[in-house]
Amino acid sequence: MATVLMQIKVKPKARASSLMQAPDGTWLAKVKSPPVDGKANEELVALVAEHFRCRKAAVSIKSGASGRMKLVKVQASSVRAIVVVVALPLGTLFLHRRIDRHIQSLKGL
């Protein structure tokens, strides 16, 4: 199982939840929940898990739980989650799609 660390800037009380990556490799998460009683953090963990198609238990906030800049750890057992984190800072959406097709072809073996 591989571990990936991501730096995420969180914007609470957004109209819609989303997770995007900036060209410099940092991530921006917009969450609907307010930053009260850890609700925004819970939504962030769920959003990251959904984005990388892994379990919520595989995502944890390592630092910044009470701030907007967070260091999030993803323990990914899937190759796809790791490749997405590494490939997207390069701006290679095309590569991302090719990797998805390659992973699907490997599952058929």
Residue frames as a rotation matrix with the C-alpha (Angstrom) as fourth column:
MET 1
0.588 0.809 0.000 0.00
0.809 -0.588 0.000 0.00
0.000 0.000 -1.000 0.00
ALA 2
-0.453 -0.751 0.480 1.42
0.756 -0.609 -0.239 3.38
0.472 0.255 0.844 -1.00
THR 3
0.215 0.454 -0.864 1.02
0.818 -0.567 -0.094 6.63
-0.533 -0.687 -0.494 0.87
VAL 4
-0.265 -0.205 0.942 0.51
0.748 -0.661 0.067 9.99
0.609 0.722 0.328 -0.84
LEU 5
-0.264 0.148 -0.953 0.61
0.732 -0.612 -0.299 13.37
-0.628 -0.777 0.053 0.94
MET 6
-0.123 0.327 0.937 -1.40
0.823 -0.493 0.281 16.23
0.554 0.806 -0.209 -0.53
GLN 7
-0.848 -0.059 -0.527 -1.50
0.354 -0.802 -0.481 19.89
-0.394 -0.595 0.701 0.41
ILE 8
-0.275 0.861 0.428 -5.11
0.841 0.000 0.542 21.08
0.467 0.508 -0.724 0.21
LYS 9
-0.992 0.126 0.028 -6.54
-0.126 -0.904 -0.408 24.57
-0.027 -0.408 0.913 0.68
VAL 10
-0.511 0.856 -0.083 -10.13
0.858 0.514 0.021 24.29
0.061 -0.060 -0.996 1.89
LYS 11
-0.883 0.379 0.276 -12.89
-0.343 -0.924 0.169 26.81
0.319 0.054 0.946 1.26
PRO 12
-0.758 0.642 -0.115 -15.88
0.579 0.580 -0.574 26.07
-0.302 -0.501 -0.811 3.54
LYS 13
-0.056 0.896 -0.440 -19.48
0.254 -0.414 -0.874 27.17
-0.966 -0.160 -0.204 2.97
ALA 14
-0.900 -0.261 -0.348 -19.20
-0.279 -0.267 0.922 26.91
-0.334 0.928 0.168 -0.82
ARG 15
-0.021 0.939 -0.343 -22.22
-0.968 -0.105 -0.229 26.54
-0.251 0.327 0.911 -3.09
ALA 16
0.885 0.243 -0.397 -21.04
-0.368 0.887 -0.278 23.18
0.284 0.392 0.875 -4.38
SER 17
0.521 -0.719 0.459 -18.42
-0.249 0.387 0.888 20.68
-0.816 -0.577 0.022 -3.27
SER 18
0.945 -0.290 -0.153 -15.45
-0.083 0.240 -0.967 20.19
0.317 0.927 0.202 -5.58
LEU 19
0.491 -0.867 0.080 -11.81
0.136 0.167 0.977 19.17
-0.860 -0.469 0.200 -5.59
MET 20
0.971 -0.204 0.122 -9.43
0.077 -0.215 -0.974 20.71
0.225 0.955 -0.193 -8.13
GLN 21
0.355 -0.919 -0.170 -5.68
0.778 0.189 0.599 20.76
-0.519 -0.345 0.783 -8.57
ALA 22
0.804 -0.187 -0.565 -3.67
-0.313 -0.940 -0.134 23.90
-0.506 0.284 -0.814 -9.34
PRO 23
0.817 -0.522 -0.246 -0.79
-0.144 0.228 -0.963 23.83
0.559 0.822 0.111 -11.85
ASP 24
-0.036 -0.886 0.462 1.70
-0.835 -0.227 -0.501 24.08
0.548 -0.405 -0.732 -8.96
GLY 25
-0.546 -0.173 -0.820 0.49
0.032 0.973 -0.227 20.75
0.837 -0.150 -0.526 -7.56
THR 26
-0.949 0.295 0.116 -1.54
-0.157 -0.121 -0.980 22.09
-0.275 -0.948 0.161 -4.63
TRP 27
-0.588 0.808 0.039 -5.21
0.689 0.474 0.548 21.23
0.425 0.349 -0.835 -4.34
LEU 28
-0.842 0.462 0.278 -8.27
-0.529 -0.807 -0.262 23.41
0.103 -0.367 0.924 -3.74
ALA 29
-0.688 0.670 -0.280 -11.30
0.668 0.735 0.118 21.86
0.285 -0.106 -0.953 -2.08
LYS 30
-0.664 0.615 0.425 -14.63
-0.626 -0.768 0.134 23.65
0.409 -0.177 0.895 -1.87
VAL 31
-0.788 0.413 -0.457 -16.98
0.542 0.817 -0.196 22.13
0.292 -0.402 -0.868 0.68
LYS 32
-0.062 0.886 0.459 -20.58
0.151 -0.446 0.882 23.03
0.987 0.124 -0.106 1.50
SER 33
0.482 0.292 -0.826 -20.23
0.781 0.283 0.556 22.41
0.396 -0.914 -0.092 5.23
PRO 34
0.737 -0.249 0.629 -19.33
-0.392 -0.915 0.098 25.20
0.550 -0.319 -0.772 7.65
PRO 35
-0.228 -0.909 -0.350 -16.09
-0.039 0.367 -0.929 24.89
0.973 -0.198 -0.119 9.64
VAL 36
-0.028 0.340 0.940 -17.97
-0.967 -0.246 0.061 23.99
0.252 -0.908 0.336 12.82
ASP 37
0.388 0.177 0.905 -17.48
-0.673 0.725 0.147 20.83
-0.630 -0.666 0.400 14.90
GLY 38
-0.535 -0.761 0.367 -15.27
-0.288 0.572 0.768 19.27
-0.795 0.305 -0.525 12.23
LYS 39
0.452 0.807 0.380 -18.07
0.140 0.356 -0.924 19.08
-0.881 0.471 0.048 9.64
ALA 40
0.728 -0.248 -0.640 -15.95
-0.673 -0.437 -0.597 20.67
-0.132 0.865 -0.485 6.90
ASN 41
-0.376 -0.917 0.132 -13.11
-0.888 0.397 0.232 18.25
-0.265 -0.030 -0.964 7.67
GLU 42
-0.248 0.381 0.891 -15.47
-0.006 0.919 -0.395 15.27
-0.969 -0.103 -0.226 7.48
GLU 43
0.810 0.583 -0.067 -16.77
-0.032 -0.070 -0.997 16.47
-0.586 0.810 -0.038 4.12
LEU 44
0.330 -0.784 -0.526 -13.20
-0.939 -0.328 -0.101 17.00
-0.093 0.528 -0.844 2.90
VAL 45
-0.570 -0.536 0.623 -12.23
-0.525 0.821 0.225 13.43
-0.632 -0.198 -0.749 3.79
ALA 46
0.157 0.727 0.668 -15.33
0.267 0.620 -0.738 12.11
-0.951 0.294 -0.097 1.99
LEU 47
0.840 0.156 -0.520 -14.60
-0.377 -0.521 -0.766 14.31
-0.390 0.839 -0.379 -1.04
VAL 48
-0.101 -0.960 -0.261 -10.98
-0.978 0.049 0.201 13.15
-0.181 0.276 -0.944 -1.32
ALA 49
-0.530 -0.051 0.847 -12.01
-0.179 0.982 -0.053 9.50
-0.829 -0.180 -0.529 -0.89
GLU 50
0.533 0.798 0.282 -14.67
0.202 0.204 -0.958 9.84
-0.822 0.567 -0.053 -3.59
HIS 51
0.663 -0.313 -0.680 -12.28
-0.698 -0.586 -0.411 11.64
-0.270 0.748 -0.607 -5.97
PHE 52
-0.335 -0.909 -0.247 -9.59
-0.941 0.338 0.032 8.97
0.054 0.244 -0.968 -5.69
ARG 53
0.426 0.648 -0.631 -12.06
-0.613 0.720 0.325 6.07
0.665 0.249 0.704 -5.42
CYS 54
-0.607 -0.578 -0.546 -10.76
0.092 0.631 -0.771 4.81
0.790 -0.518 -0.329 -2.10
ARG 55
0.188 0.679 -0.709 -12.26
0.831 0.275 0.484 4.23
0.524 -0.680 -0.512 1.34
LYS 56
0.696 0.119 0.708 -12.76
-0.189 -0.921 0.341 7.14
0.692 -0.372 -0.618 3.76
ALA 57
0.937 -0.349 0.029 -10.64
0.088 0.313 0.946 5.23
-0.339 -0.883 0.324 6.27
ALA 58
0.293 -0.864 0.409 -7.70
0.954 0.291 -0.068 5.54
-0.060 0.410 0.910 3.84
VAL 59
0.018 -0.210 0.978 -7.84
0.382 -0.902 -0.201 9.37
0.924 0.377 0.064 4.03
SER 60
0.441 0.102 -0.892 -6.68
0.894 -0.135 0.427 11.32
-0.077 -0.986 -0.151 7.07
ILE 61
0.769 -0.190 0.610 -5.80
-0.046 -0.969 -0.244 14.92
0.637 0.160 -0.754 7.89
LYS 62
0.196 -0.808 -0.555 -2.21
0.854 0.419 -0.309 14.94
0.483 -0.413 0.772 9.17
SER 63
-0.622 -0.366 -0.693 -1.96
0.679 -0.692 -0.245 18.67
-0.390 -0.623 0.678 9.96
GLY 64
-0.976 0.210 0.063 -4.05
-0.162 -0.885 0.435 21.80
0.147 0.415 0.898 9.68
ALA 65
-0.555 0.810 -0.190 -7.29
0.803 0.581 0.133 20.38
0.218 -0.079 -0.973 11.10
SER 66
0.183 0.650 -0.737 -8.31
0.771 -0.560 -0.302 23.82
-0.610 -0.513 -0.604 12.39
GLY 67
-0.344 -0.354 -0.870 -6.92
-0.214 -0.873 0.439 25.89
-0.914 0.337 0.225 9.49
ARG 68
0.652 0.609 -0.451 -7.65
-0.535 -0.051 -0.843 26.23
-0.537 0.791 0.293 5.80
MET 69
0.118 -0.691 -0.713 -4.35
-0.856 0.293 -0.426 24.73
0.503 0.661 -0.557 4.60
LYS 70
0.643 0.191 0.742 -4.30
-0.596 0.733 0.327 21.01
-0.481 -0.652 0.585 5.34
LEU 71
-0.522 -0.740 -0.424 -1.86
-0.846 0.513 0.146 18.20
0.110 0.435 -0.894 4.80
VAL 72
0.516 0.810 0.278 -3.91
-0.794 0.574 -0.199 15.15
-0.321 -0.118 0.940 3.85
LYS 73
-0.671 -0.716 0.192 -2.58
-0.632 0.688 0.358 11.60
-0.389 0.119 -0.914 3.74
VAL 74
0.533 0.770 -0.351 -4.10
-0.844 0.455 -0.284 9.08
-0.059 0.448 0.892 1.34
GLN 75
-0.496 -0.592 0.635 -3.17
-0.491 0.795 0.358 5.44
-0.716 -0.134 -0.685 1.78
ALA 76
0.324 0.635 -0.701 -4.02
-0.923 0.052 -0.380 4.11
-0.205 0.771 0.603 -1.62
SER 77
-0.105 -0.295 0.950 -4.10
-0.077 0.954 0.288 0.45
-0.991 -0.043 -0.123 -2.46
SER 78
0.699 0.414 0.584 -5.16
0.533 0.244 -0.810 1.24
-0.478 0.877 -0.050 -6.02
VAL 79
-0.389 -0.857 0.338 -2.68
0.853 -0.196 0.484 2.23
-0.348 0.477 0.807 -8.69
ARG 80
0.073 0.502 0.862 -5.19
0.801 -0.545 0.249 4.70
0.595 0.672 -0.442 -10.12
ALA 81
0.913 0.320 -0.252 -5.29
0.407 -0.676 0.615 6.89
0.026 -0.664 -0.747 -7.02
ILE 82
0.238 -0.909 -0.341 -1.52
0.449 -0.209 0.869 7.21
-0.861 -0.360 0.359 -6.90
VAL 83
-0.460 -0.416 0.784 -1.19
0.879 -0.086 0.470 7.87
-0.128 0.905 0.405 -10.63
VAL 84
0.464 0.699 0.544 -3.85
0.724 -0.653 0.222 10.59
0.511 0.290 -0.809 -10.53
VAL 85
0.864 -0.168 -0.474 -2.04
0.272 -0.638 0.721 12.43
-0.423 -0.752 -0.506 -7.74
VAL 86
-0.090 -0.995 -0.031 1.29
0.398 -0.064 0.915 12.21
-0.913 0.070 0.402 -9.54
ALA 87
-0.442 -0.120 0.889 0.14
0.890 0.059 0.451 12.75
-0.106 0.991 0.080 -13.13
LEU 88
0.523 0.805 0.279 -2.27
0.839 -0.545 -0.002 15.64
0.150 0.235 -0.960 -12.72
PRO 89
0.463 -0.382 -0.800 0.29
0.221 -0.824 0.522 18.19
-0.858 -0.418 -0.297 -11.50
LEU 90
-0.651 -0.731 0.205 1.86
0.344 -0.043 0.938 17.79
-0.677 0.681 0.280 -14.92
GLY 91
-0.195 0.678 -0.709 -1.42
-0.652 -0.630 -0.422 18.86
-0.732 0.380 0.565 -16.51
THR 92
-0.860 -0.227 -0.458 -1.75
-0.501 0.549 0.669 15.61
0.100 0.804 -0.586 -18.38
LEU 93
-0.023 0.936 0.351 -5.44
-0.750 0.216 -0.626 14.85
-0.661 -0.278 0.697 -18.51
PHE 94
0.447 0.108 -0.888 -4.75
-0.810 0.469 -0.351 12.86
0.378 0.877 0.298 -21.68
LEU 95
-0.587 -0.743 -0.321 -2.24
-0.463 0.634 -0.620 10.73
0.664 -0.215 -0.716 -19.76
HIS 96
-0.651 0.432 0.624 -4.83
-0.622 0.167 -0.765 10.26
-0.435 -0.886 0.160 -16.99
ARG 97
0.433 0.878 -0.202 -7.34
-0.829 0.300 -0.473 8.85
-0.355 0.372 0.858 -19.48
ARG 98
0.205 -0.445 -0.872 -4.75
-0.637 0.615 -0.464 6.57
0.743 0.651 -0.157 -21.05
ILE 99
-0.822 -0.519 0.232 -3.79
-0.492 0.445 -0.748 5.26
0.285 -0.730 -0.621 -17.62
ASP 100
-0.165 0.854 0.493 -7.45
-0.770 0.201 -0.606 4.53
-0.617 -0.480 0.624 -16.84
ARG 101
0.652 0.404 -0.641 -7.72
-0.743 0.508 -0.436 2.49
0.150 0.761 0.632 -20.05
HIS 102
-0.228 -0.832 -0.505 -4.46
-0.543 0.539 -0.644 0.68
0.808 0.128 -0.575 -19.27
ILE 103
-0.769 -0.007 0.639 -5.64
-0.612 0.297 -0.733 -0.21
-0.184 -0.955 -0.233 -15.76
GLN 104
0.302 0.946 0.117 -8.92
-0.800 0.318 -0.508 -1.51
-0.518 0.060 0.853 -17.17
SER 105
0.491 -0.164 -0.855 -7.01
-0.651 0.583 -0.486 -3.68
0.579 0.795 0.180 -19.65
LEU 106
-0.634 -0.774 0.005 -4.86
-0.546 0.442 -0.712 -5.08
0.548 -0.454 -0.702 -16.82
LYS 107
-0.344 0.589 0.731 -7.97
-0.793 0.234 -0.562 -6.08
-0.502 -0.773 0.387 -14.88
GLY 108
0.630 0.637 -0.443 -8.92
-0.775 0.487 -0.403 -8.32
-0.041 0.597 0.801 -17.79
LEU 109
-0.191 -0.809 -0.556 -5.75
-0.725 0.498 -0.476 -10.41
0.662 0.313 -0.682 -17.41
